[in-house]
Amino acid sequence: MLENHQLAFQKNHIKNLNTKEKKLETTLILIKPDGVQRSLSGEILQRLERSGLKISGLKLLHVDEPLAKKHYAEHDGKPFFKDLVEYICSAPIIALALSGPNAVQKSRSLIGKTNPLESEPGTIRGDLGLEISRNLIHGSASIEDAKRELNI
């Protein structure tokens, strides 16, 4: 009798451990034209997967101008907007949906700061990035951004 009670407690405890404090999220990641052109896609994907996050969708595409403007709408009117749109449209990219606990925050910490020269060693941009305008990868900045970007 006691053994059955202990087993039931253990199962419930394990169940609670598996769901407690985990925010299951999906975020958008783009391997930008420089990442694809420099043949870094495999390295970047490997780093993302090794983190424990799961690729739940993946697509190679060539972004057209209307899609780029929609994706970067928050930067419209800024001095770098035109260059940003031209750059993302310049060559194929890899778009992926990355899922798991705290996927937005986890992927952002793997990616590093926008400027590769300010990114920590060990991050994708810190190790592989060359300059701010060619920084290899985009990751949604928030859960709200991820929801919006994944629906574009």
BELZIQUI-V68358 format. One record per backbone hydrogen bond with DSSP energy under -1.0 kcal/mol. CO is the residue of the C=O (numbers start at 1). NH is the residue of the N-H. If there is no record, write none. Layout:
BEGIN
co: [CO & CO]
nh: [NH & NH]
END
This chain:
BEGIN
co: [1 & 2 & 3 & 4 & 5 & 6 & 7 & 8 & 9 & 10 & 11 & 12 & 13 & 14 & 15 & 16 & 19 & 23 & 25 & 27 & 28 & 29 & 30 & 31 & 32 & 33 & 34 & 35 & 36 & 40 & 41 & 42 & 43 & 44 & 45 & 46 & 49 & 54 & 57 & 59 & 61 & 64 & 65 & 66 & 67 & 68 & 70 & 72 & 73 & 75 & 78 & 80 & 81 & 82 & 83 & 84 & 85 & 87 & 93 & 94 & 95 & 96 & 97 & 97 & 98 & 99 & 100 & 100 & 102 & 103 & 104 & 105 & 106 & 107 & 108 & 110 & 111 & 115 & 120 & 123 & 124 & 125 & 131 & 135 & 136 & 138 & 142 & 143 & 144 & 145 & 146 & 149]
nh: [5 & 6 & 7 & 8 & 9 & 10 & 11 & 12 & 13 & 14 & 15 & 16 & 17 & 18 & 19 & 20 & 22 & 102 & 100 & 98 & 140 & 96 & 138 & 94 & 36 & 37 & 38 & 40 & 39 & 44 & 45 & 46 & 47 & 48 & 49 & 50 & 52 & 99 & 97 & 95 & 93 & 68 & 69 & 70 & 71 & 72 & 73 & 75 & 76 & 78 & 81 & 84 & 85 & 86 & 87 & 88 & 89 & 90 & 61 & 31 & 59 & 29 & 56 & 57 & 27 & 54 & 25 & 103 & 106 & 107 & 108 & 109 & 110 & 111 & 112 & 124 & 125 & 118 & 123 & 127 & 128 & 129 & 134 & 137 & 32 & 30 & 146 & 147 & 148 & 149 & 150 & 152]
END
